[in-house]
Amino acid sequence: GGDKDGQAVADGEYTYQITITDDKGALAKTPPFNVSVDNTAPAAGDISSDFLIFSPVGKRNKVTIEQSGSREYLWEGVFKNASGKAVRTYTWKNDTDALNIDKDPMEFTWDGKDDAGNLLPEGDYNYELIGTDRAGNKVTKSFASRITLSMKEAGLAVAVSREAFSPGTNTESISFTITDPASLVNWRVAVSDKRNTQLTRWFKEGGSTPPQGITYDGKDLSGRNLPDGAYVVNFKADLVNGDTLEAAPAEFTVDTEKPSAFFDVDTQPLRTERNMPFYIGGAKREYLDVILDVSPKDQWTANIELEDGTKLTGSLAEYGVSGDNFAFKWYGTDLEGNPIPDGKYTAYLTGTDSAGNYGESNKVRVTVDTKKYAVTLKPGDFIFAPKKEGMKDTVRIAATAEAPDMVEVFGFYIKDSTGKIVRSSEVRNTFQYFDWDGRANSNAYVPDGLYTAELQVLYKNGYTASAAAEPVMVYTVSPKGTLTSNTRNFGTKENPDITFTVKPDQEADWNLVIINEQQESGQVPLVKDSAGNLSFMWNGNGPDGKPLPEGLFVVYAFGVNKVDLRGETNRLTVKKVIPAAPVVPKVADKPIGTKAPIASITIENLPLSPDGDGGNEEAVIRLSAIKGSDELDSWQVRIFEPTGILFKIIEGKGTPPFRVTWDGKSDTGELVQSGESYPVDFTVKDTVGRTGQAHDEILVDILVMKEGDVYRIIIPSIHFAGYSASLFTLK
């Protein structure tokens, strides 16, 4: 590379040719050859890297080396470890003599592996670019910065302090921890919906080491409380080696709804009516049947408050109660199963959920009452006669019940002798007595017989008290009897006295009534003789002991039984005669016979109802008379009041008519009385004074009189004659 002077020639392209001359002068030349003179080393430009730290196993798993240099036939990029040992070499070489395809140092990426493809250990690595030209000149340029190969993974984690919270009522903290916070360059904590994690509700971020804890109040980016639901907390961070890590999301629930519980209770075995207070303690309300619905997974406490303010509490979990729906029976015991004293109690539940919300159930108020109450029942009489107005037609049955304000059903029942209920009354309020008129529930009168009143009282606590009264007899049969006499004519030598005898059908107080032709009457009580007969012997004398005049007398007896029912016997017409010398009258010198006339009577259109309604307004009295030995002279129909007083006379001469009618009025215009029986005597007399008689009675209906637009039921006045020492009471 020197010139003729021995000096180095300048760099450039040179041509040389070799000429050989032999001794003979022969000349031989080579073809010209080119030779390059190059004393200038390759030129290396700037070296740069996109990252100085990277992680072959992370997100930033490569670094890119950008470099420049002159075109040479060989360039080498060498990575050396901290001890200077080359661990990875990249080569760009032109293996031909063609200069035009020489190489310049290329941009490339390093994956952190050595020449054998093995991952290099963590540490700092230096990079050198070495260029060699064809002349052997070399250049070496080192990258000014070290490249750090880091495989550190920051252990990111986020955790919430509780699984649920209630914004606006409780301030909750969300805390997270980071394994290697020094490796972080950026971080972000965000809250999003669990179902839609792209919807970010709130976030916080920074470019340096994050705090150890963040207090989150449950508000979104607009400052509003999050709606109830499930949320996730995401924590992301960028590491110095280029990795971006994300912690496993933590979940929490926003729950502002209070825990709920509901008592559904009723008494058993007898239920309590809706909206009525609860009582237990008796056989029919032995316990409370409780069904409890609670919101699940909440912590519930049972509370029982007493009247005096004492409060019993206990966790449901402590007593083995779990689930959101369960049932139990409460027999009036404490939480340990011991009977509690009688009194008023209030039971309810209080609960808290995982979010800290507090809730209460409805309150159930129940009275525990184990008392057994007493009731009584007593009739005022033991026999009565329904539908007999003015008599003993009702019986009063007195009833008493302890603690009337505790009575729920006051049941009064009347049963017949077979135990069948004929009359009943079930009311909520007690009554002191019940006046029974003998009617059944159908409003019809019950038949005669023995009846028993019973009281069944249901108290609010479920206790049933009962009482039965002594039996009461219903008796509606009026006394009846048959009146007989030993003769119809007395005062004679053969029959100076007359004896009246009554044969009754039942026990009663009997009196004999005697009415003379002047309608003067008197009565005398009948007493039993030694033979047990009810009789009275009369000698025809008056109360002064003097003989009464000769004449006809109407005699009957009436009886009054234990229920003040009055009944009468048949009527007898007897005659008191005064003996006299017989006289045989003559008519046309012919003796009169001894055969008396015969009378008969029947009455139709009964019962008589002269009240203007068009039915049975008049009684039809059919008469029949058959003469005896002599012609009929006169006839007479006499109608008597029930007391024996003459009320009406219908009479005439000769043979009586086939029928007569009666409008129910007396000779003075007085109207008959409702429901009474009026005796009727029919007498015919012949021309010589002999008589024939017949008897019947007219039954009067219940009269209903119309006065304007009002109907009135006509009820007779009842008069009780006083007893007298005299046989007759003159009127």
RABEL-V216378 format. One record per residue. RES is the residue in three letters. SS is DSSP state (alpha for helix, beta for strand, coil for the rest). OMEGA is omega as a letter, one per 30 degrees, with the letter a starting at -180 (999 if undefined). D_FIRST is the distance of its C-alpha to the first C-alpha in Angstrom with 2 decimals. Layout:
RES_SS_OMEGA_D_FIRST + RES_SS_OMEGA_D_FIRST
This chain:
GLY_coil_l_0.00 + GLY_beta_l_3.78 + ASP_coil_a_6.77 + LYS_coil_l_9.91 + ASP_coil_a_11.03 + GLY_coil_l_8.49 + GLN_coil_l_7.99 + ALA_beta_l_5.46 + VAL_coil_l_5.84 + ALA_coil_l_8.49 + ASP_coil_l_9.07 + GLY_beta_a_10.44 + GLU_beta_a_11.10 + TYR_beta_l_9.73 + THR_beta_l_11.91 + TYR_beta_l_11.50 + GLN_coil_a_14.68 + ILE_coil_l_15.67 + THR_beta_a_18.79 + ILE_beta_l_21.03 + THR_beta_l_23.96 + ASP_coil_a_26.67 + ASP_coil_a_29.12 + LYS_coil_l_31.36 + GLY_coil_l_29.12 + ALA_coil_a_28.66 + LEU_beta_l_25.52 + ALA_beta_a_23.89 + LYS_beta_l_21.06 + THR_coil_l_19.45 + PRO_coil_a_19.55 + PRO_coil_l_16.62 + PHE_beta_l_14.36 + ASN_beta_l_12.75 + VAL_beta_l_9.63 + SER_beta_l_9.29 + VAL_beta_a_6.80 + ASP_coil_l_9.33 + ASN_coil_a_9.70 + THR_coil_a_13.42 + ALA_coil_l_16.08 + PRO_coil_a_18.87 + ALA_coil_l_21.77 + ALA_beta_a_25.20 + GLY_beta_a_28.32 + ASP_beta_l_31.94 + ILE_beta_l_33.76 + SER_beta_l_37.56 + SER_beta_l_40.44 + ASP_coil_l_43.81 + PHE_coil_l_45.66 + LEU_coil_l_44.90 + ILE_beta_l_47.84 + PHE_beta_a_48.79 + SER_coil_a_50.98 + PRO_coil_a_49.97 + VAL_coil_a_53.70 + GLY_coil_l_54.88 + LYS_coil_l_54.95 + ARG_coil_a_51.47 + ASN_coil_l_49.85 + LYS_coil_l_46.20 + VAL_beta_l_43.69 + THR_beta_l_41.25 + ILE_beta_l_37.72 + GLU_beta_a_36.26 + GLN_beta_l_32.49 + SER_beta_l_29.62 + GLY_beta_l_25.82 + SER_coil_l_22.83 + ARG_coil_a_22.55 + GLU_beta_a_20.49 + TYR_coil_a_20.90 + LEU_beta_l_22.71 + TRP_beta_l_25.10 + GLU_beta_l_27.67 + GLY_beta_a_30.88 + VAL_beta_l_32.43 + PHE_beta_a_35.95 + LYS_beta_l_36.71 + ASN_coil_a_40.11 + ALA_coil_a_41.33 + SER_coil_l_40.12 + GLY_coil_a_36.51 + LYS_coil_l_36.75 + ALA_beta_a_35.18 + VAL_beta_l_38.12 + ARG_beta_a_36.88 + THR_beta_l_33.46 + TYR_beta_a_32.85 + THR_beta_l_29.70 + TRP_beta_a_28.29 + LYS_beta_l_25.68 + ASN_coil_a_24.40 + ASP_coil_l_24.62 + THR_coil_l_23.41 + ASP_coil_a_20.20 + ALA_coil_a_21.84 + LEU_alpha_a_20.08 + ASN_alpha_l_23.21 + ILE_alpha_l_25.12 + ASP_coil_a_23.05 + LYS_beta_l_25.42 + ASP_coil_a_26.35 + PRO_coil_a_28.59 + MET_coil_l_32.12 + GLU_coil_a_35.53 + PHE_beta_l_37.46 + THR_beta_l_40.63 + TRP_beta_a_41.22 + ASP_coil_l_44.62 + GLY_coil_l_44.55 + LYS_beta_l_43.92 + ASP_coil_a_41.40 + ASP_coil_l_39.20 + ALA_coil_a_42.27 + GLY_coil_l_44.35 + ASN_coil_l_46.45 + LEU_beta_a_47.70 + LEU_coil_l_46.15 + PRO_coil_l_48.49 + GLU_coil_l_49.29 + GLY_beta_l_47.07 + ASP_beta_a_44.18 + TYR_beta_l_40.75 + ASN_beta_a_37.32 + TYR_beta_l_34.79 + GLU_beta_l_30.98 + LEU_beta_a_28.49 + ILE_beta_l_25.12 + GLY_beta_l_22.32 + THR_beta_l_19.16 + ASP_coil_a_16.54 + ARG_coil_l_14.77 + ALA_coil_l_11.65 + GLY_coil_l_14.20 + ASN_coil_a_14.72 + LYS_beta_l_18.46 + VAL_beta_l_21.22 + THR_beta_l_24.81 + LYS_beta_a_27.74 + SER_beta_l_31.30 + PHE_coil_a_34.44 + ALA_coil_a_36.35 + SER_coil_l_39.66 + ARG_coil_l_40.98 + ILE_beta_a_42.50 + THR_beta_l_45.89 + LEU_beta_a_47.20 + SER_coil_l_51.00 + MET_coil_l_53.66 + LYS_coil_l_56.57 + GLU_coil_l_59.62 + ALA_coil_a_62.08 + GLY_coil_a_65.57 + LEU_beta_l_67.36 + ALA_beta_l_71.14 + VAL_beta_a_73.95 + ALA_beta_l_77.62 + VAL_beta_a_80.82 + SER_coil_l_83.53 + ARG_coil_a_86.26 + GLU_coil_a_86.51 + ALA_beta_l_88.66 + PHE_beta_a_89.73 + SER_coil_a_91.87 + PRO_coil_a_90.27 + GLY_coil_l_92.68 + THR_coil_l_94.68 + ASN_coil_l_92.13 + THR_coil_a_88.68 + GLU_beta_l_86.34 + SER_beta_l_82.94 + ILE_beta_a_79.97 + SER_beta_l_77.62 + PHE_beta_l_74.25 + THR_beta_a_71.88 + ILE_beta_a_68.07 + THR_coil_a_66.38 + ASP_coil_a_63.21 + PRO_alpha_a_63.77 + ALA_alpha_a_60.61 + SER_alpha_a_58.55 + LEU_beta_l_60.24 + VAL_beta_l_58.95 + ASN_beta_l_61.66 + TRP_beta_a_65.14 + ARG_beta_l_68.11 + VAL_beta_a_71.67 + ALA_beta_l_73.69 + VAL_beta_a_77.22 + SER_beta_l_77.89 + ASP_beta_l_80.65 + LYS_coil_a_80.61 + ARG_coil_l_81.34 + ASN_coil_a_78.81 + THR_coil_l_75.92 + GLN_coil_l_74.26 + LEU_coil_a_77.08 + THR_beta_l_76.05 + ARG_beta_a_79.08 + TRP_beta_l_77.45 + PHE_beta_l_74.08 + LYS_beta_a_72.48 + GLU_beta_l_68.75 + GLY_beta_a_66.35 + GLY_coil_l_62.71 + SER_coil_a_63.15 + THR_coil_a_65.09 + PRO_coil_l_68.44 + PRO_coil_a_71.75 + GLN_coil_a_73.44 + GLY_beta_l_76.45 + ILE_beta_l_77.34 + THR_beta_a_80.93 + TYR_beta_a_81.71 + ASP_coil_l_85.08 + GLY_coil_l_85.15 + LYS_beta_l_84.54 + ASP_coil_a_82.26 + LEU_coil_l_79.81 + SER_coil_l_82.79 + GLY_coil_l_84.72 + ARG_coil_l_87.26 + ASN_beta_l_88.35 + LEU_coil_l_86.88 + PRO_coil_l_89.37 + ASP_coil_l_90.58 + GLY_beta_a_88.24 + ALA_beta_a_85.37 + TYR_beta_l_82.03 + VAL_beta_l_78.66 + VAL_beta_l_76.36 + ASN_beta_l_72.62 + PHE_beta_l_69.99 + LYS_beta_l_66.34 + ALA_beta_l_63.36 + ASP_beta_l_59.58 + LEU_beta_l_57.58 + VAL_coil_a_54.49 + ASN_coil_l_52.55 + GLY_coil_l_53.53 + ASP_coil_l_56.41 + THR_beta_a_59.71 + LEU_beta_l_62.67 + GLU_beta_l_66.32 + ALA_coil_l_69.19 + ALA_coil_a_72.00 + PRO_coil_l_74.51 + ALA_beta_a_77.69 + GLU_beta_l_80.94 + PHE_beta_a_83.93 + THR_beta_l_87.07 + VAL_beta_a_88.64 + ASP_coil_l_92.38 + THR_coil_a_94.90 + GLU_coil_a_97.83 + LYS_coil_l_100.48 + PRO_coil_a_101.57 + SER_coil_l_104.65 + ALA_beta_a_107.61 + PHE_beta_l_111.00 + PHE_beta_l_114.22 + ASP_beta_a_116.41 + VAL_beta_l_119.64 + ASP_beta_l_123.18 + THR_beta_l_126.15 + GLN_beta_g_127.22 + PRO_beta_l_129.26 + LEU_coil_a_130.85 + ARG_coil_l_128.41 + THR_coil_a_128.78 + GLU_coil_a_129.30 + ARG_coil_l_126.45 + ASN_coil_l_126.24 + MET_coil_a_128.75 + PRO_coil_a_127.93 + PHE_beta_l_127.11 + TYR_beta_l_129.57 + ILE_beta_l_129.48 + GLY_coil_l_131.83 + GLY_coil_a_134.53 + ALA_coil_a_134.66 + LYS_coil_l_133.75 + ARG_beta_a_130.84 + GLU_beta_a_129.65 + TYR_beta_l_125.97 + LEU_beta_l_123.24 + ASP_beta_a_121.02 + VAL_beta_l_117.61 + ILE_beta_a_114.59 + LEU_beta_l_111.52 + ASP_beta_l_108.41 + VAL_beta_l_105.49 + SER_coil_a_101.94 + PRO_coil_l_99.78 + LYS_coil_l_97.53 + ASP_coil_l_99.28 + GLN_beta_a_101.00 + TRP_beta_l_104.78 + THR_beta_l_107.55 + ALA_beta_a_111.22 + ASN_beta_l_113.61 + ILE_beta_a_117.41 + GLU_beta_l_119.30 + LEU_beta_a_122.93 + GLU_coil_a_125.63 + ASP_coil_l_125.49 + GLY_coil_l_121.78 + THR_coil_a_120.63 + LYS_beta_l_117.38 + LEU_beta_a_116.20 + THR_beta_l_112.54 + GLY_beta_l_110.39 + SER_beta_l_107.11 + LEU_coil_a_107.54 + ALA_alpha_l_104.78 + GLU_alpha_a_106.83 + TYR_alpha_l_109.64 + GLY_coil_a_107.53 + VAL_coil_l_107.51 + SER_coil_a_104.33 + GLY_coil_a_103.34 + ASP_coil_l_104.06 + ASN_beta_l_107.53 + PHE_beta_a_110.25 + ALA_beta_l_114.03 + PHE_beta_l_116.51 + LYS_beta_l_120.17 + TRP_beta_a_121.30 + TYR_coil_a_124.71 + GLY_coil_a_124.98 + THR_beta_l_123.05 + ASP_coil_a_120.46 + LEU_coil_l_116.84 + GLU_coil_l_117.99 + GLY_coil_a_120.67 + ASN_coil_l_123.64 + PRO_beta_l_126.44 + ILE_coil_a_126.27 + PRO_coil_l_129.37 + ASP_coil_l_130.99 + GLY_beta_a_129.52 + LYS_beta_a_127.10 + TYR_beta_l_123.44 + THR_beta_a_120.27 + ALA_beta_l_117.31 + TYR_beta_l_113.84 + LEU_beta_l_110.17 + THR_beta_a_107.33 + GLY_beta_l_103.72 + THR_beta_l_100.13 + ASP_coil_a_97.08 + SER_coil_l_93.49 + ALA_coil_a_92.77 + GLY_coil_l_95.45 + ASN_coil_a_97.91 + TYR_beta_l_101.58 + GLY_beta_l_104.38 + GLU_beta_l_108.06 + SER_coil_l_110.25 + ASN_coil_a_113.60 + LYS_coil_l_116.39 + VAL_beta_l_119.19 + ARG_beta_a_122.47 + VAL_beta_l_125.00 + THR_beta_l_128.29 + VAL_beta_a_129.13 + ASP_coil_a_132.91 + THR_coil_a_134.61 + LYS_coil_l_138.15 + LYS_coil_a_140.98 + TYR_coil_a_143.33 + ALA_coil_l_147.05 + VAL_beta_l_149.12 + THR_beta_a_152.87 + LEU_beta_a_155.14 + LYS_beta_l_158.93 + PRO_beta_l_161.46 + GLY_coil_l_164.23 + ASP_coil_a_166.75 + PHE_coil_l_166.96 + ILE_beta_l_168.77 + PHE_beta_a_168.73 + ALA_coil_l_169.68 + PRO_coil_l_166.99 + LYS_coil_l_168.02 + LYS_coil_a_171.43 + GLU_coil_l_171.20 + GLY_coil_l_172.96 + MET_coil_l_173.20 + LYS_coil_a_170.73 + ASP_coil_l_168.19 + THR_coil_l_165.01 + VAL_beta_l_163.81 + ARG_beta_a_161.50 + ILE_beta_a_158.89 + ALA_beta_a_157.34 + ALA_beta_l_153.67 + THR_beta_l_151.66 + ALA_beta_l_147.96 + GLU_coil_l_146.15 + ALA_coil_a_143.16 + PRO_alpha_a_143.73 + ASP_alpha_l_140.39 + MET_alpha_a_138.63 + VAL_beta_l_140.42 + GLU_beta_l_138.28 + VAL_beta_l_140.83 + PHE_beta_a_144.54 + GLY_beta_l_146.02 + PHE_beta_a_149.79 + TYR_beta_l_151.32 + ILE_beta_a_154.85 + LYS_beta_l_155.39 + ASP_coil_a_158.39 + SER_coil_l_159.95 + THR_coil_a_157.35 + GLY_coil_l_154.44 + LYS_coil_l_153.48 + ILE_beta_l_152.29 + VAL_beta_l_154.68 + ARG_beta_a_153.61 + SER_beta_l_150.32 + SER_beta_l_148.57 + GLU_beta_a_144.95 + VAL_beta_l_143.94 + ARG_coil_a_141.46 + ASN_coil_l_144.03 + THR_coil_l_146.84 + PHE_coil_a_150.48 + GLN_coil_l_153.46 + TYR_beta_l_155.81 + PHE_beta_l_156.12 + ASP_beta_a_159.33 + TRP_beta_l_159.74 + ASP_coil_l_162.12 + GLY_coil_a_162.07 + ARG_beta_l_159.60 + ALA_coil_l_156.73 + ASN_coil_l_153.25 + SER_coil_a_154.57 + ASN_coil_l_157.18 + ALA_coil_l_159.96 + TYR_beta_l_162.42 + VAL_coil_l_161.96 + PRO_coil_l_164.81 + ASP_coil_l_167.12 + GLY_beta_l_165.88 + LEU_beta_a_164.00 + TYR_beta_a_160.68 + THR_beta_l_158.22 + ALA_beta_l_155.84 + GLU_beta_l_152.44 + LEU_beta_l_149.71 + GLN_beta_a_146.05 + VAL_beta_l_143.86 + LEU_beta_l_140.08 + TYR_beta_a_138.50 + LYS_coil_a_135.00 + ASN_coil_l_133.77 + GLY_coil_l_134.74 + TYR_coil_l_137.96 + THR_beta_l_140.95 + ALA_beta_a_144.40 + SER_beta_l_147.51 + ALA_beta_l_151.26 + ALA_beta_l_154.26 + ALA_coil_l_157.62 + GLU_coil_a_160.99 + PRO_coil_l_162.12 + VAL_beta_a_163.95 + MET_beta_l_166.56 + VAL_beta_a_166.72 + TYR_coil_a_170.36 + THR_coil_a_171.62 + VAL_coil_l_174.91 + SER_coil_l_177.95 + PRO_coil_l_180.93 + LYS_coil_l_183.55 + GLY_beta_l_186.95 + THR_beta_l_190.18 + LEU_beta_l_193.32 + THR_beta_l_196.60 + SER_beta_a_200.11 + ASN_coil_l_203.09 + THR_coil_l_205.13 + ARG_coil_l_204.92 + ASN_beta_l_208.33 + PHE_beta_a_209.52 + GLY_coil_l_212.31 + THR_coil_l_214.82 + LYS_coil_a_216.90 + GLU_coil_a_214.72 + ASN_coil_a_211.41 + PRO_coil_a_212.02 + ASP_coil_l_208.30 + ILE_beta_a_205.05 + THR_beta_l_201.95 + PHE_beta_a_198.48 + THR_beta_l_195.69 + VAL_beta_l_191.94 + LYS_beta_a_189.63 + PRO_beta_l_186.08 + ASP_coil_l_182.81 + GLN_coil_l_180.92 + GLU_coil_l_181.38 + ALA_coil_l_182.41 + ASP_beta_a_184.89 + TRP_beta_l_187.81 + ASN_beta_l_190.46 + LEU_beta_a_193.53 + VAL_beta_l_194.35 + ILE_beta_a_197.93 + ILE_beta_l_198.69 + ASN_coil_a_202.23 + GLU_coil_l_203.44 + GLN_coil_l_203.00 + GLN_coil_l_199.25 + GLU_coil_a_199.72 + SER_beta_l_197.37 + GLY_beta_a_196.72 + GLN_beta_a_194.62 + VAL_beta_l_194.90 + PRO_beta_l_192.23 + LEU_coil_l_192.58 + VAL_beta_a_192.33 + LYS_beta_l_192.28 + ASP_coil_a_195.57 + SER_coil_a_196.07 + ALA_coil_l_195.16 + GLY_coil_l_191.89 + ASN_coil_l_193.09 + LEU_beta_a_192.55 + SER_beta_l_196.07 + PHE_beta_l_198.54 + MET_beta_a_202.29 + TRP_beta_a_203.98 + ASN_coil_l_207.69 + GLY_coil_l_207.54 + ASN_beta_l_208.12 + GLY_coil_a_206.18 + PRO_coil_l_204.39 + ASP_coil_l_207.68 + GLY_coil_a_209.23 + LYS_coil_a_211.57 + PRO_beta_l_211.76 + LEU_coil_a_209.80 + PRO_coil_l_211.58 + GLU_coil_l_211.64 + GLY_beta_l_208.72 + LEU_beta_l_205.40 + PHE_beta_l_202.34 + VAL_beta_a_198.71 + VAL_beta_l_196.96 + TYR_beta_l_193.30 + ALA_beta_l_190.88 + PHE_beta_a_187.34 + GLY_beta_l_184.74 + VAL_beta_a_181.64 + ASN_coil_a_179.00 + LYS_coil_l_176.26 + VAL_coil_l_173.97 + ASP_coil_l_176.79 + LEU_coil_a_177.22 + ARG_beta_l_180.75 + GLY_beta_a_182.64 + GLU_beta_l_186.21 + THR_beta_l_188.69 + ASN_coil_a_190.92 + ARG_coil_l_193.92 + LEU_beta_l_197.49 + THR_beta_a_200.53 + VAL_beta_a_203.50 + LYS_beta_l_206.97 + LYS_beta_a_209.26 + VAL_coil_l_212.87 + ILE_coil_a_216.09 + PRO_coil_l_218.76 + ALA_coil_a_221.78 + ALA_coil_a_224.77 + PRO_coil_l_223.78 + VAL_coil_l_224.96 + VAL_coil_a_225.03 + PRO_coil_l_224.90 + LYS_beta_l_226.49 + VAL_beta_a_225.53 + ALA_coil_l_228.24 + ASP_coil_a_230.09 + LYS_beta_a_227.21 + PRO_beta_l_225.24 + ILE_coil_l_221.45 + GLY_coil_a_219.16 + THR_coil_a_216.79 + LYS_coil_a_213.51 + ALA_coil_l_210.77 + PRO_coil_l_208.19 + ILE_beta_a_204.64 + ALA_beta_l_201.54 + SER_beta_a_197.87 + ILE_beta_l_194.75 + THR_beta_a_191.13 + ILE_beta_a_188.44 + GLU_beta_a_185.53 + ASN_coil_l_182.49 + LEU_coil_f_181.22 + PRO_coil_a_179.50 + LEU_beta_a_181.10 + SER_coil_a_178.49 + PRO_coil_a_180.21 + ASP_coil_l_177.07 + GLY_coil_a_176.94 + ASP_coil_l_174.11 + GLY_coil_a_176.39 + GLY_coil_l_176.50 + ASN_coil_a_179.64 + GLU_coil_l_181.10 + GLU_coil_l_184.62 + ALA_beta_l_186.00 + VAL_beta_a_188.35 + ILE_beta_a_191.36 + ARG_beta_a_193.25 + LEU_beta_l_196.88 + SER_beta_l_199.42 + ALA_beta_l_203.03 + ILE_beta_a_205.73 + LYS_coil_l_209.26 + GLY_coil_a_211.44 + SER_coil_a_215.21 + ASP_coil_a_215.37 + GLU_coil_l_213.54 + LEU_beta_a_210.48 + ASP_beta_a_211.24 + SER_beta_l_207.82 + TRP_beta_a_204.18 + GLN_beta_l_201.60 + VAL_beta_l_197.80 + ARG_beta_l_196.73 + ILE_beta_a_193.02 + PHE_beta_l_192.17 + GLU_coil_l_189.25 + PRO_coil_l_187.17 + THR_coil_l_189.14 + GLY_coil_l_192.44 + ILE_coil_l_193.51 + LEU_beta_a_195.11 + PHE_beta_a_192.63 + LYS_beta_l_194.10 + ILE_beta_l_197.41 + ILE_beta_a_197.85 + GLU_beta_l_201.48 + GLY_beta_a_204.15 + LYS_beta_l_207.58 + GLY_coil_a_208.56 + THR_coil_a_206.02 + PRO_coil_l_202.42 + PRO_coil_a_199.88 + PHE_coil_l_197.47 + ARG_beta_l_194.54 + VAL_beta_l_193.91 + THR_beta_l_190.59 + TRP_beta_a_189.42 + ASP_coil_l_186.69 + GLY_coil_a_185.96 + LYS_beta_l_187.88 + SER_coil_l_190.82 + ASP_coil_l_194.17 + THR_coil_l_192.79 + GLY_coil_l_189.53 + GLU_coil_a_187.28 + LEU_beta_l_184.41 + VAL_coil_l_183.80 + GLN_coil_a_181.05 + SER_coil_l_177.75 + GLY_coil_a_177.50 + GLU_coil_l_181.12 + SER_beta_a_183.86 + TYR_beta_l_187.27 + PRO_beta_a_190.28 + VAL_beta_l_192.76 + ASP_beta_l_196.48 + PHE_beta_a_198.52 + THR_beta_l_202.33 + VAL_beta_a_205.14 + LYS_beta_l_208.83 + ASP_beta_a_211.90 + THR_coil_l_215.18 + VAL_coil_l_216.67 + GLY_coil_l_213.67 + ARG_coil_a_211.95 + THR_beta_l_208.10 + GLY_beta_a_205.09 + GLN_beta_l_201.57 + ALA_beta_a_197.95 + HIS_beta_l_194.73 + ASP_beta_l_191.05 + GLU_beta_l_188.20 + ILE_beta_l_185.82 + LEU_beta_a_182.17 + VAL_beta_l_180.40 + ASP_coil_l_176.68 + ILE_coil_a_174.13 + LEU_beta_l_174.84 + VAL_beta_a_172.03 + MET_beta_l_173.40 + LYS_beta_l_171.53 + GLU_beta_a_171.81 + GLY_coil_l_170.02 + ASP_coil_a_166.48 + VAL_beta_l_166.73 + TYR_beta_a_168.07 + ARG_beta_l_169.86 + ILE_beta_a_170.74 + ILE_beta_a_174.34 + ILE_coil_a_174.77 + PRO_coil_l_178.25 + SER_coil_a_179.18 + ILE_coil_l_179.99 + HIS_coil_l_183.05 + PHE_coil_l_183.96 + ALA_coil_l_187.65 + GLY_coil_l_188.58 + TYR_coil_a_190.76 + SER_coil_l_194.40 + ALA_coil_a_197.41 + SER_coil_l_199.39 + LEU_coil_a_199.48 + PHE_coil_l_199.32 + THR_beta_a_197.44 + LEU_coil_l_199.25 + LYS_coil_999_197.25
